[in-house]
Amino acid sequence: MPDEPIASEATPTEDAPAAEPERAPEADAPREEPRTRAPSDWADLDTYCALLQAEHADWQERITALQTQLGHLRPSLTTVAAQYAALGIEDDLIQLSDAVLGGVGQVQRLRLEFDLERYVAVVWPVSADPRPPFMQRHGSGEYRVEIWCGIGPDGRGRIRVEGEKKLEAPLPTTRERLRRVLLSAIQAPKHVPPTGEEATMHADAEAPIEPRDKPEDGPVEEASPRPGDPNEQAPPEEQVIPLGPAGEKPDEQKDA
């Protein structure tokens, strides 16, 4: 007669514990990671965040919701950040400004919301461009070479360079290729005309100065006395100033 099967291998008995795969709480643990902020080397900042979490539950819920929404983009953001750093864009813009513009260009960098896009540009006034053709081409405003780096609609990293023309390419790309594009862009930068008060001041400066009419030769009229001149206007009767000592009557002044 064949042996009976082992109970633990067939159906679990009442004394047997439930199988480990049936425990569900362990599967949801990674979803709770955004709720916990790792301690940093800035103790006062950690204290302030802990205070916000204790006093405002809505604040923590919003932070967690944003982190959850961005969770699927974090691998792409990390990749784009590494590609951006490898291109050395800011260093090359500074080198272009020093070599071509004499260092007059301002290198500006912006980190847009959630680091989804990075913006860096070199900007300089038209009047400060040391290249004569560029100074004469536009009398005012400023020149710009702008670089945008971020995630495109297809989820891949993209980079766009804007001068007089716009060039866009997917990432990754090489630093040598980007340098050729930047050098072309600074030779044909974007011109931004002045706006507002600056445009008004520039228009006033360019307006021709009309000559004043030459006065006709003739006698010059005497200047009329200024109002209130004591030599031309007598004081009102109610404000007549006595000529003698105070309290002396006019008749007494005549006898004296």
ChimeraX attribute file (.defattr): number of C-alpha atoms within 10 A of each C-alpha:
attribute: neighborCount
match mode: 1-to-1
recipient: residues
	/A:1	3
	/A:2	4
	/A:3	5
	/A:4	6
	/A:5	9
	/A:6	9
	/A:7	10
	/A:8	10
	/A:9	7
	/A:10	8
	/A:11	10
	/A:12	13
	/A:13	10
	/A:14	7
	/A:15	6
	/A:16	10
	/A:17	9
	/A:18	11
	/A:19	8
	/A:20	7
	/A:21	8
	/A:22	8
	/A:23	9
	/A:24	9
	/A:25	7
	/A:26	9
	/A:27	9
	/A:28	8
	/A:29	9
	/A:30	8
	/A:31	11
	/A:32	10
	/A:33	12
	/A:34	16
	/A:35	14
	/A:36	9
	/A:37	10
	/A:38	8
	/A:39	10
	/A:40	9
	/A:41	7
	/A:42	8
	/A:43	9
	/A:44	10
	/A:45	12
	/A:46	15
	/A:47	12
	/A:48	11
	/A:49	14
	/A:50	14
	/A:51	11
	/A:52	14
	/A:53	14
	/A:54	11
	/A:55	11
	/A:56	11
	/A:57	10
	/A:58	11
	/A:59	14
	/A:60	19
	/A:61	13
	/A:62	11
	/A:63	12
	/A:64	18
	/A:65	14
	/A:66	13
	/A:67	17
	/A:68	16
	/A:69	10
	/A:70	14
	/A:71	12
	/A:72	10
	/A:73	14
	/A:74	13
	/A:75	11
	/A:76	16
	/A:77	21
	/A:78	12
	/A:79	15
	/A:80	25
	/A:81	18
	/A:82	12
	/A:83	18
	/A:84	21
	/A:85	10
	/A:86	13
	/A:87	18
	/A:88	13
	/A:89	18
	/A:90	18
	/A:91	11
	/A:92	16
	/A:93	24
	/A:94	18
	/A:95	14
	/A:96	19
	/A:97	20
	/A:98	13
	/A:99	10
	/A:100	16
	/A:101	17
	/A:102	13
	/A:103	14
	/A:104	17
	/A:105	22
	/A:106	15
	/A:107	19
	/A:108	13
	/A:109	14
	/A:110	12
	/A:111	11
	/A:112	11
	/A:113	8
	/A:114	10
	/A:115	15
	/A:116	19
	/A:117	20
	/A:118	19
	/A:119	16
	/A:120	19
	/A:121	22
	/A:122	22
	/A:123	21
	/A:124	20
	/A:125	18
	/A:126	22
	/A:127	17
	/A:128	17
	/A:129	19
	/A:130	13
	/A:131	12
	/A:132	10
	/A:133	9
	/A:134	17
	/A:135	15
	/A:136	12
	/A:137	10
	/A:138	15
	/A:139	15
	/A:140	20
	/A:141	17
	/A:142	19
	/A:143	26
	/A:144	24
	/A:145	25
	/A:146	24
	/A:147	22
	/A:148	17
	/A:149	24
	/A:150	23
	/A:151	22
	/A:152	14
	/A:153	7
	/A:154	7
	/A:155	11
	/A:156	15
	/A:157	23
	/A:158	20
	/A:159	23
	/A:160	15
	/A:161	21
	/A:162	21
	/A:163	21
	/A:164	17
	/A:165	12
	/A:166	12
	/A:167	13
	/A:168	13
	/A:169	13
	/A:170	14
	/A:171	18
	/A:172	17
	/A:173	15
	/A:174	11
	/A:175	16
	/A:176	10
	/A:177	10
	/A:178	18
	/A:179	17
	/A:180	10
	/A:181	15
	/A:182	23
	/A:183	16
	/A:184	14
	/A:185	21
	/A:186	22
	/A:187	13
	/A:188	17
	/A:189	22
	/A:190	19
	/A:191	19
	/A:192	15
	/A:193	14
	/A:194	15
	/A:195	11
	/A:196	7
	/A:197	9
	/A:198	13
	/A:199	14
	/A:200	11
	/A:201	12
	/A:202	15
	/A:203	11
	/A:204	11
	/A:205	10
	/A:206	9
	/A:207	8
	/A:208	7
	/A:209	8
	/A:210	6
	/A:211	6
	/A:212	6
	/A:213	6
	/A:214	6
	/A:215	6
	/A:216	6
	/A:217	6
	/A:218	6
	/A:219	6
	/A:220	6
	/A:221	6
	/A:222	6
	/A:223	6
	/A:224	6
	/A:225	11
	/A:226	9
	/A:227	8
	/A:228	10
	/A:229	9
	/A:230	10
	/A:231	7
	/A:232	10
	/A:233	11
	/A:234	11
	/A:235	11
	/A:236	8
	/A:237	7
	/A:238	6
	/A:239	8
	/A:240	9
	/A:241	9
	/A:242	11
	/A:243	9
	/A:244	11
	/A:245	8
	/A:246	7
	/A:247	7
	/A:248	11
	/A:249	11
	/A:250	11
	/A:251	8
	/A:252	9
	/A:253	11
	/A:254	7
	/A:255	6
	/A:256	5
